Amino acid sequence: MRKKIKITVLRTEYDQELAEQYAIPNLGMCPFHHKGQVLCSDGTNPPDGMCGVAWQAIAPMVRQLSLGELVQPSGTWLKDDRVGVFACPDGIRPVIFLLEAE
């Protein structure tokens, strides 16, 4: 049986220097996510309101945790094997997510 996965936004960031060099004018912070936001997934489908690009990046780890599998070798990265900390691939305004199996 799949576990539900709680997805919490730990941080949103914005790299002004990279934005000035590469982004369109007035790009701003991520429009989809904000610090403290909580979303839930059934382990297969993206939650309502989840950025599609961010979902593509974290979906494999969401599925693994949902199946009770580890997202990293035990004891090599995180203190708790039931969680994962991952970022979306936006290099100018990344969002850091905490994934927790419930």
Secondary structure, DSSP 8 states (H G I E B T S, - for coil): ----EEEEEEEE---HHHHHHHS-TT--S-SS--TT-EEEE-SSS--TT--HHHHHHHHHHHHHHHTT--SS-TTSS-S-TTEEEEE-S-SSS-EEEEEEE-
